[in-house]
Amino acid sequence: MKRTVRAPEDNSTGTPFTPGVEAGGFIFISGQICQVFNTKQLKKDTIAEETQQVMENLGAVLKGAGLTYEHLVKCTVYITNLQYYAEVNRVYQTFFTQGDPPARETIGVHELPRGVNVMISAIAARG
């Protein structure tokens, strides 16, 4: 049995994109980009701003499941230039102030949707 998970402020039902799916006590969060929910606006003036928005979007989907960043067990970070790694990492780590951060890999890719530079998908666990 599975159920869709959305950020409380996300009213994008009817689209082919599901922000998150809960199944078997796990929440699988689709790749988030720097698009502000319910708008077509991208926040990408700098890689730091872009990463901040991506992480806030992850947090919003987690909130829709009644969870927080501490419930994340695995993240996959996609970036279009590995030279962004240090700055993405600097912003990313500010979201994990309690305990150890989740397992993670970072993958350099040629291109991401809408011309963004960073996308992050995640898995969270209840309990």
Long-range contacts (C-beta under 8 A, 24 or more apart in sequence): 5-29, 5-61, 5-64, 5-65, 6-61, 6-64, 7-37, 7-57, 7-60, 7-61, 7-63, 7-64, 8-60, 8-63, 8-64, 9-37, 9-38, 9-60, 10-37, 10-38, 10-60, 10-61, 10-64, 11-38, 12-37, 12-38, 19-61, 19-64, 20-61, 20-64, 20-65, 22-65, 25-125, 25-126, 25-127, 26-123, 26-124, 26-125, 26-126, 27-61, 27-62, 27-65, 27-67, 27-71, 27-123, 27-124, 27-125, 27-126, 28-121, 28-122, 28-123, 29-58, 29-61, 29-62, 29-121, 29-122, 29-123, 29-124, 30-121, 31-76, 31-78, 31-119, 31-120, 31-121, 32-57, 32-58, 32-61, 32-119, 32-120, 32-121, 33-57, 33-112, 33-113, 33-114, 33-116, 33-118, 33-119, 34-116, 34-118, 35-114, 42-114, 42-116, 44-116, 44-117, 47-84, 47-87, 47-88, 47-117, 47-118, 48-87, 48-90, 48-91, 50-116, 50-117, 50-118, 51-87, 51-88, 51-91, 51-92, 51-118, 52-91, 54-118, 54-119, 54-120, 55-91, 55-92, 55-95, 55-120, 58-120, 58-122, 59-95, 62-124, 65-124, 67-124, 67-126, 69-95, 69-96, 70-96, 70-98, 70-99, 71-124, 71-125, 71-126, 72-101, 72-102, 72-122, 72-123, 72-124, 73-102, 73-103, 73-123, 73-124, 73-125, 74-102, 74-103, 74-104, 74-122, 74-123, 75-102, 75-103, 75-104, 75-120, 75-121, 75-122, 75-123, 76-104, 76-105, 76-107, 76-120, 76-121, 76-122, 77-104, 77-105, 77-106, 77-107, 77-118, 77-119, 77-120, 78-106, 78-107, 78-108, 78-109, 78-112, 78-118, 78-119, 78-120, 78-121, 79-106, 79-107, 79-108, 79-109, 79-117, 79-118, 80-108, 80-109, 80-110, 80-111, 80-112, 80-116, 80-117, 80-118, 81-108, 81-117, 82-106, 82-108, 84-117, 84-118, 88-118
